[in-house]
Amino acid sequence: MTLTIDTRNLDAAAAVSAPEGTLFRFATAGSVDDGKSTLVGRLLHDSKAILADQLEAVTRTSTERGFGGESGGIDFALLTDGLRAEREQGITIDVAYRYFATPARSFILADCPGHVQYTRNMVTGATTADAVIMLIDARKGVLEQTRRHLSVVALLRVPHVIIAVNKIDLLDYSEAAYREVEASVRLVTAELGIAEVLVIPVSALVGDNVVDRSERTPWYDGPSLLELLETLTVIDDLDERGQATEAFRLPVQLVLRPQGAVVVAPELADSYRDYRAYAGQVASGSIKVGDSVSVEPGGGTSTVTGIDFAGVALDEAFAPQSIALRLADDLDIARGAVIAAVDTLPPITRSLEADLFWLDPRPLAPGARVLLKFGTTVVQALISAVTGRLDLTTLAGEPATSLAVNDIGQASIRLSRDLPIERYTQNRRSGAFLVIHPQDGATLAAGIVTAPGEPTRAGDGSGAGSDVSP
Amino acid sequence: MRAPPMTTALVSTSTSTSTPTAHRLSELDVLESEAIHIIREVVAEFERPVLLFSGGKDSVVVLHLAAKAFWPGKIPFSLLHVDTGHNFPEVLEFRDKTVAAHGVRLTVAKVEDYIQDGRLVERADGTRNPLQTMPLLDAIAAGRHDAVFGGARRDEDKARAKERILSLRDEFGQWDPRNQRPELWNLYNGRHTVGQHVRAFPISNWTELNVWRYIERENIELPPLYYAHDREVYRRDNMWRAVSPVSPPHADETVELRTVRYRTVGDMSCTGAVDSQAASVADVVREVGVSTITERGATRADDRISEAAMEDRKKEGYF
């Protein structure tokens, strides 16, 4: 099979997605030399997402470097390795984002390199992904790196996990060899509690089962990788009627209070004189005009009187729309507040247990003072104890008193003020946070709440208000 | 020009955002809400944001998104343009009209001033794109801006594909691609120390086609040269270059009148036009949808200097 840069081969229709189609985000991961860049290049090339000038540049560089072989003389890795150091050293340093579309949907691909700072890159790619494609070299089977990546995917609850068993061509398309790898992968994913795993035999180099189903794997009757990506559901937690199932949460970004300095038509300006609305992106669930809401901090309740989307009044809003909410009562609401469906807020607490994905070269020691960012709230916090670390070889917990870069561990954290804290397993947006260095501002870790601490007060109700964030 | 977008264009979105039957957003709606979220985060967390505004389609879209983010209030930040002195006059005219319509303040930093007083030297090839970095950094420092919005997109270039939505720059404006903050969920970390600033790219995840479909849906006005028009051009570097005082043809280059349009709008000395009959936004959407060449590959001479031309400029503080 040879590739050609003849642009007449580019099927024009294939490059155009439906204007009102869905957007699907996925990440690719795998160990060094598993052929991930080749797979990504193949996916982009065979779905006609690489344009003629990009292909020309890659072909020119491939030829200059004497690249040959079955891919038709094109080093696909050059397509995603965007930085000079990456091309010179033949490595991938950082997550690269690629965009392509088929008539079925549009895709955002986060290409996560496997060897350097794998946790950092994997976590970055996985937090926004609807699916993760994990590459495994069919000849090597499940490696330690595979287990590590899969444990990140499991903890972050990525909705769809696809295992691409690559280089099947080098095993002469042997079903027995593939089944052996498949069985050992399923053993690991079962151990990690990943409910649904899709396994596909592929050859990224020659293209088997990447875009088109291969005739050389007659024993595999599933979809090709691209077919799968085109049909998996998007993260949205909708029920069968298409309605959001999670409780409504709006982290308030800022208060819109133009005080007369408005852009509406002059004859309408008077009616906007006292306009006040709470702007934010719906993190989960949906809300209708007339619904009752609770607000934290403060514990106040009110009724939604209007939902504005830049001049358009909506009857209903849902995640992930960026809206402005108007309420019947004049509550003390500022950036950092959360507006939630009434009777759904978790207990208010000043402490929590969390899993931390430690991403900074400086290790974490107990007693560290940090900042946590939950939604639009930034709060001072104290890491009171490191309670354990995941042994990524055995996937078992082990005792630990500190965390180093790329470690996944558990910690007890105290907060400087009351917050409604939710488990990540209940709400992926509200239960996730950043750990930030208080002086230099570096993002030290990604955190997910495993358990809120002792309640200082019930979740919804008329308890005493806590301090209002700036 | 028509009325500011607040009273007209915004109403046109009602078909796609109101009365949803299922709680599912289209691709454009997802990208729009993501961009508005980013713009609001930056305004909430920074003291003095500014938007780089050239009048090009991407910065026009970011301005439109900013207007939507703060409706019914005014856009709460000013605009900055680094004028190379080689800009298309019709784009500058459009820029000023748009700024006036939105009621925002525009600061113009001029490369020409730097060349006049010797702080910058004209390059042998005449292109002024790489010369924008110094006036840009000076203007950011003079305005004490801690956040700088730009309309850059990750699909434009391999180096941009690796840049974060919020990208930290040191006091020299430098981008350190090997030491970027991880960007997790939709939690943006804008913390920075004195002297540092952040570049914010709200439409990072948009493609050229997304931008054009949004321009079509929202009825956003653009400079006329984005649409097919007759122009005197000559062939250089496999592109149609406009005949102008700053980009004259060489003796061996033949000038002809062709129907062309611009896919990107920048410095006249390095931006090329493409043959096109796309006279309306719907035509352009169709044309971009089937194009087999990227917009930068088709129209930017400066990015052809080397594989890493954009990366090198960005490390030095370019946008």
Interface residues (C-beta under 8 A of the other chain):
Chain A: T7 L10 A12 A13 A15 V16 S17 P19 E20 G21 T22 L23 L51 A52 D53 Q54 A57 T61 T80 D81 G82 L83 R84 A85 R87 I93 D94 V95 A96 Y97 R98 Y99 A101 R105 S106 I108 R120 N121 V123 T124 T127 T128 V234 D236 L238 R241 G242 Q243 A244 Q253 L254 L256 R257 P258 A261 V262 V263 V264 A265 Y272 Y275 A279 G280 Q281 S286 D308 F309 A310 G311 V312 A313 L314 D315 E316 F318 A319 P320 Q321 S322 A324 R335 L359 L371 K373 G375 T376 R428 R429 A432 F433 L434 I436 H437 Q439 D440 G441 A442 T443 A446
Chain B: P4 M6 T7 L10 V11 T13 S14 S16 T17 S18 T19 P20 T21 A22 H23 R24 L25 S26 E27 L28 D29 V30 L31 E32 S33 E34 I36 H37 R40 E41 V43 A44 A67 K68 A69 F70 W71 P72 G73 K74 G103 R154 D155 D157 K158 A159 R160 A161 K162 P177 R178 Q180 R181 P182 E183 L184 W185 N186 L187 N189 R191 H192 T193 S204 N205 T207 L209 R213 G289 V290 S291 T292 I293 T294 G297 A298 E307 A308 E311 D312
